[in-house]
Amino acid sequence: MVDEKGHDLKWVRRGLLLIWAAAVVWEVQAHGLAIDRTRLILYLAFGMVAATVGRRRAVTVLIDWLPFVLILMLYDWTRDVAVWLNMPTQWTLAPDVDHWLFGVNPTAWLQSELKQSKPPWWEVLVSLVYMSYFIIPYATAAVLWIRNRATWRRFAVCFIATSFIGLIGYTLVPAAPPWAASMCTHEQVAEHPHDPPCMFKNERVEGNLLGDVNPKHEGAADHVERISWRGWSVLGLGTAGTLIKTGQSKANLVAAIPSLHAGLTMMLALFMWPRAKALGRTLFLGYALAMAFALVYTAEHYVFDILLGWLLAACVVGTVTWVDKRYIQPRNRRQAEEKEAEREQAVAAAVAGAPATG
């Protein structure tokens, strides 16, 4: 049956979405990109309300998203628990695995081959891909919520499970990323320190944990650098890059295992694979692979971290899918059959009790 009210309000929805889009553009121009989750979800909430006028009550946004946001806030509050526990930081585990896999350190090799003294045009794409992690998973969640709340709930479970299992991983096994390891020697981190002074240098260190960088481009730095922010300067948005660097410095600096950047982007690809057409599958999978390249090239993560993130995503999506098929879908079918049987009984009773006409 066609929802006449929803159909009648189609142009109202479109008009509200245009107003919403214009407001978001103005807000971004005035205050920059929304890289903090609270601000981003607030933007999305208004968009979801506009997109579902006449179809759902506005309060359903609050009903569905408030628990989701509160759980993610709990995740934020517990991210630094590794610091409180003072678990020994792993400095050599991931680089040793990467060297075993490839014979060289992938980050040092990529920066030797590709890095230039100033960011080339394609580093814009690298920085955009890296930054998109803070936007695309939430935007995808909003689109799924608009289309199908049941699918959105499964996605939210995958999102939260991936985040919290990742939190457990880097809490119990804190690990330094490539950019930090490239500043330190084996002797300096022999006691598994959390934040030794050596990691805050930005210069070539003889005998560092990653090995040498031999740049093929003249003027490029001869050591591994953290460069996930550099592409913004190509766009004339150096301030954005500075803000990103500042935000990175305030985060947990040894939360590399597993990579949640890699885990959540692969979770997107795996979750959307049975729900998207060929183009959508290609884009989501390509996004996960592009994120992996960006993370390794910019010295944010080792390949080892990324593989663990992908394994985490596969386990979470596989488990949620199995539980859904094994328990949730059969339960929903039984409930639907029971409701249909009750409806048929009510109709039959009404017909049987109706007075005869003639």
C-alpha positions, 0 to 999 in steps of 0.5 A: 500500500502506498503511503499517501502522506509520505508521497504528498510530502516528497517535495517538502522532504526535498526542500528540507534536504536542500536547506539542510545541505546549504546549512552544512556547507555554510557551517563547514565554511565557517568552522571547518570540517566536522572531525569530532563525532558529536558535531558530525552526528548532530549534522547527520541527525538533522539530515535524517529528520529532513529525509524522513518527514512524513515517513517516520516520527522525528523522535525515532532519530533520538530513540535509535541514535542516542544509545549508539552515541552513548556507547561510542562516548563510553568508548571514547572515555575508555580509550586511554585505559592502557595508559592507566594500566601501564601495559608494556608497549610493543615496539618491535613486534609489528616491524618484525612481522612486516619485515618477515612478510616483505623483506623490507619495512613497507613504510620505509620503502614507500617513503623512499620511493614516493615521498617528495620534499613537498606533497605532490598532488596525489597526497591530497587523495591520501589525506582525504582518505585518511580523514574520511575515516572520521566521516564515511562510516557515520554517513553510511550509518545515516543512509542505512538508517533512512533506508532500513532501520533493521539493517542499520541496527545490524550495522550499529552492532558491527560498528560497536563490536569492532570498536570495542574489540579493537579497544581491548586489543590496543589496551592489552597490547599497546604498540608504537606506530611506524612514525614513532619507531623510526625515531627510536633505537632498540636500546631506547625502547628495551624496557617497553616504555609508553612514550619515551622522549626519542619518539618525539624527534623528527630527524634521522636516527641511526640504528632506528627500528625501521631502517633507513629511508633512501629518498629517490626524490631530491629534498625529501626527508631521509627518515620516516615521517608522519605525513597523513596531514600533508595533502591539505597544504596542496589545497591551501588548507594548511590550517586544517593540516595543523588542526589534524596534527594537533588532534593526533598529538592528543590521542593515544599514541600507541594504539596501533594494534589492531588498526581501527582505520583499517578495521572499520573500513573493511567492516564497511566493505564486508557489511555492504558486500551482500547489500550493494551492486557491483559498483558499490562493492567495488567502491567499498572494497577499493576504499578499504584498500586505499585506506590501507595504502594511506596508513602504511605510506603515511607511517600511521600503521604497519601492514601487520596492524592492518591485517589484524584490523581486517581479521577483526572486521571479518570475525565481527561481520561473520558472527553478526551475519551468522547470529542474524540468520540463525536466530534473528531472522527465524524469530522475526518470521515466527512473529510475523506468522503469529501476527498473520495467524491472529489477524486471520483468526480475528477476521474469521471471528468477525465474519462468523459473528456478523449478522446475515443479510438478505 
